[in-house]
Amino acid sequence: MALTRQQQKEKTKTLLVSAGLEIFAKNGIQSTKTLDIAKKVGVSHGTVFVHFPTKKDLLIEIIDGFGRSISEEFKKLSADAHNLRKILKIHLKVIEKHENFYARLLIENALLPGEVRGTLINLQTGIAYFINSAARNEMKAGDIQTMPSHLLFNTWMGLISYYLLNKDIFAGEKSVIKTKGNEILNHFLKLIKL
């Protein structure tokens, strides 16, 4: 059954986003050209601009999609997860799925346009909500230290970021999260324990 024009257009857009995610993760955001993405999908360079007027628009779409997938995964997996350890494990699991792209976002963050950085901040805010909700319950119960939400979240993200940015030291070509995720998690929980 042949696709309608609209279905073909949506399929091409989805392929561009998927290829962009893959190439940005592999080659870097700044180094990747829209032409690289067009070639990967097998479309003309102009087709990219039909869907995304600028590389920034494509990147925002990719980060939004990345954020939506993380949020959906969090909602699905955290429905019965009410303790901080489970929520943090879920966070590591969703990072692992797109580890290389996420690491590129961290590496190139300062070079990204403001609008793209804003999209990334919104993503982090959503993640912080889930983590801080679980942490507040454990603070009230006296299981972990009482601290401002931003310090708790920033400490967690700092550990993850440090490991991702130094992947070559900690995991070589392997996944940092798969290799060192439990170590990061256990260390963080030890830091905030009473």
N, C-alpha and C positions, 0 to 999 in steps of 0.2 A: 504494500500500500504506500503510495507516494505521499510525502509530507506536503502540507500546505505551505505557502510562502511564509506565513507567520511561524509555523512550527520549525521550518528550516532556519529562519532568522534566530529563533530562540536556541536551537541546537548549536548554531555557529557561535552565539554569545557564550553559551555554556562551555564550549570547547576552548574559546579564547581565554576565559577565566581559568579553566583547568590548566591550560598550557602556561598561562602567566604565572600561576602559583608554582608550577614545577620549575619553570626557567628562572623566576626570581629566586627561588630557594637554592637552585644550583649555581647560578652565575652572579647573583647579587642584584639588588633592585636598581642601583645606579648604573651598573654595567649592561643591563638588559635593555635592548631596544624593542620597540613595538614591531619592527621588521622581523626580529627573532621569533616573536610569538606568532606572527602571521605565517612564517615559514613552517613552524612546528605544526600548526593547524592545517596548513596547505591551502591558505586563502591569500588573496592579494593584500598588500600592505594597506590599501585604502579601505578594505573591509573592516579592519580593526577600528578605524576612525568612524565608520558608520555606527558602530556600537558604543565606542568610547572616544569622545572627541580629543582626549589627551591621555597620556600614559598615567597621569595622576588619577584620572577617572577610573581607569582600569584597576589601578592599585587599590583605590578606595572600595571598588566593587569586590575585589579579592579579600580585602581585610574584613569588609562587612560580612561576606559569606563565611569566612573563617570564624568570625565572631558569632554568627548565627549557629554554625555547627557546634562550636564550643558551648554556647548557651543551651542548645537543644540537648547536647550530651550531658551537661551538668544537670539540667532539669530531669532528664530521664534517669540518670544514675543516682542522683541525690535525693530522689523521692523518699527513699527509706534510710538515707544516710544522715544521721543527726549528730554525729560526733565529728570533731575536727579532723581526726586521722583519716576517716573515710572521705571527707570532702577534699582533703589535700591529695589523697591517692587518686581521686577522680581528676583533679586538676592535672596531675602528672600524666595520667592516661590520655587526656585530651591534648596536652602539649606534645606528647610522643607521636601522635598521629601526623602532626605537621611540624615536627621538631626543626627541620632545616629552614623552613620558611619563617618560623617564629624567631629562630636565631638571627636570620637576616634582618628582620624587623628591629631586633635589639641592636645589632651591629651598626645599622645604617640609620637609626632613629634620628639622630641630630641632623642628618642630611635630607630628611624627608620634608616635603612641603607641609606647612602648618595644618592644612585640612586633613592630610593623611595622618599626621601625628594625633590630631583630634579624634579621628576614628579609632586609632589604637588606644587612646586614653579611655574612650567609651567602652571598648572591649575590656580593658583592665578593671574599669569600674564595676562592670557586671560580674566579673570573677571575684572581685573584692567583696561584693555583697554576699555571695554564698559562703565564702571563707569567714567573713566577719560575723555572720549570723550564727554559724556553728561555734565560733570562738567565744562570742558573748555568753552563750549558754554554759560553756565550760568555765568561763570566768566567774559567772554567778554561782556555779556549783563549787568553786574553789579548787578546780582541777588544774587550772593554769593561771599564770600571773595576770593581774589586771593591768591593762595597758591600752593606750589609744589605738583605735582600729588601724589608723594609717601606719603606725609603727609595726604592728603585727604583720600587716600585709606587705609593707615595704621590706621587712626583714626576710619574709618568705620569698618574695620576688627577687630580692638581692641574691639569695643563695642560688636560686634557679638560674638567674641571669649569669652569675659568675661561672657556673658549670657549663652553661651553653656557650658562653663566649670563649671558654677555654677547653672546648671539646677535644682538641688534639692532645691535650695533657691528660685528661681524665678518661677518654674513651676511644681515642684514635678515630677510626672510621666507623665505629659502632655508635649506636644511639646512646647519648649521655643519660637520658632518662631511664632507658632500659638497664644500663650498666650501673648508674649511680643513684637512681631515683630513691631507693629505700634508704640509702645512706643520707641523702639530703633530707628526706622526711624525718628519719629518726633523730638526726642532729637538730633540726628545727624544733621538734617537739621537746627534746631535752632542754633546749635553750629557754623555752617558755614555761616549762614545768615549775610548779611551786617548790 
